Amino acid sequence: MRKLSSFWNVHRGEKIVVCGCGTSLNDLSRPERFVTIGVNDVGRLFQPTYLVVVDPRERFKNNRFEFVETSQAKYLFTQLTDPGVAHPNIVNFRLGAKNGTDFSDRNVLHYSVITPYVALYLAAFMGASAVGLIGVDFTDNHFFGNTGTHEWSPYLASIDEHFHRLGASLLTRGIKVFNLSRTSGLTAFPKMPLEAFSELRPEMVRSHRRRSVRRIVSYSTGKNDGVAHGLTRYINACTPHYSRCVSSGCVPQSSGQCGDLDLEHAPANTIAELEAADVLVLHEGRVAEQHRHFLETKTVINLEGKMAGIMSLETAKAALPPTSVDALPQLASDALVGAYCECGFDLQAAWNSINREMVRKKRSAKKGRPSLREYSFQSTPQTVSVVVVTLNEGEYLRRTVDSFLASLPAGGQIIVVDDGSTDGSADFLRHGYHGVILLRPTERLGVAQARNFGARHARGSVLVFSDAHVALPSQWCSLIVEQLSRKTVGALGPAIRVMRYPDDYLSDTGNQNTEARGYGQSWRDASLNVKWLPRKSSTPYPVPLLGGGFIAMRQEVFFAVGGFDSKMSIWGSEDSELSLRLWTLGYECLVLPEVEVAHRFRRERPYPVDWETVLYNRLRLATVHFDTARKECVVENLKQHAALPIALARLEDSDAQARRAHIHSRRQYDDDWFCRTFQSELPAELTRISSANEAQVVAPAQTL
């Protein structure tokens, strides 16, 4: 029996097609021309070179397992010790990490919730330089019949991100992955027509110098995106570089092209690709306002004016002979050239222009970046995306969603991240509910990660993070958007008052009740327990911390500062940490007293939270942001908790020190400044410590 390790790089530099069981698999004509890795029962349609089976027999419905039993694939790969088949060449492997991406163990294949992830990882393990993905669609039905809705389609957004991370990791190894399906819901990989992939010569797209491979985003906000899409596919097929096309709308199917990333419908991977890009190619210099900040850190090439003019098919070759530091490879065939010459433009000439510009801008980078005035920003009205994280919220979720629907202006967006509910409270959103988007991660994320997850799928220029048990006044949105227009403002929070249930869901009772109200937060003691602050003014004013029940930020600020700390565990201190980080990075956190949001405060949460998690999050905050003496003060005040040693051990094994170094390298103010600025609101145990007096450690507070 062969071991998995013996298949390492057996197809080095070749093309491999990974085949799922979606309907697009029927488009795979003449599969014998490819090395193929199939999953489960693709043998109904053809016999793949290799077959991957992860699920046991009982997971297969109807007669699907029969096609595993009769498979004629050369090798069958499985982690099952007894797969229940008599195949002559079974290769056993160990399952590695869920959603893993490394190749440190050659007897391991990493996995996700769907088998094609394992198959894609195996293709990379075998050394492919180009991998095509087909039949991984997440649309209704399988390739062999009307089997209904895909069981994992509610989790597509989460699965897409896992594939995107794997693809990014493979790219660092010189491996490009393409989605060959026109109908696939995955946006993790650039799309490529099947016939173009078949014409692809892997040596054309493989770079012998990985560091020279550039990630290029072809960016268009115009109505005619044909050139932008064509340029991306040309770069992917005919150069060693990697490209994604970000556009304002999907290319019509009638054009014969495969679309890529839509600005509105694929915001998560759009943001990820813009962040990772080395080069942005703008078409006519137009940029959506929410992406403006990317121009300040990237090499930008503007295809307009003279450069656009020389792209005409008649004059381009004469005007621009191929000249480049990275010599442009010979085209694979006339068929491939034809596939990438569209709309009267010569894409080879366009690429030569871009390559020249990349070289020129790389050489002149030290002279400073060009002024942003040369670009045209698409100034659209501020749009608001609300991210609501929910877990077993019962009837409150629907009432909260309805409250947002009634108060959001036109163009607003509501995203509900269901972080593992078991009470069915989010099921009413599954089949569409007034345009509300339901995202379901494949595993429990916790508040910080779930909010980041929702934000990556938001299209709004303003992000609002809300609990799933609030009621909104009618005019909250306009007041918050107005205040966020100030560039120094990092985040805003409303006044939070105790909800009258169910009255506040029926009408705004703010003017008729006397329930308690809070206007921002501070720490009550050195244990980092929080307290609500009283009202200081009728106009917006700064507060040390904002409560996580309702926080609003500009999208560009949220991503610029890194969002919520994704290593904060499950629940607790994620809002305080973000507030403190914003202050030290030079942003303000303001409370708006004129906006009152009703919040349901509960005696018990509908989900468990253990003290070890709470303590870990507080210790992480102190480690990342506080000086040594102030952190020791926090630890001293937490010693009464039995779970502290476990939390400290977990902290020691975390990335807290590396994150501390990263944050400190960026911040404009330190924690001493923060404590001086808010001395009257913060506990004395923290404010009387300074970097110049680190020896002073304050005794624990008497009560928590």
Summary of the structure (lengths in Angstrom):
residues: 704
radius of gyration: 27.4
end to end distance: 62.0
largest distance: 83.0
contacts: 2362
relative contact order: 0.07
helix: 36%
strand: 19%
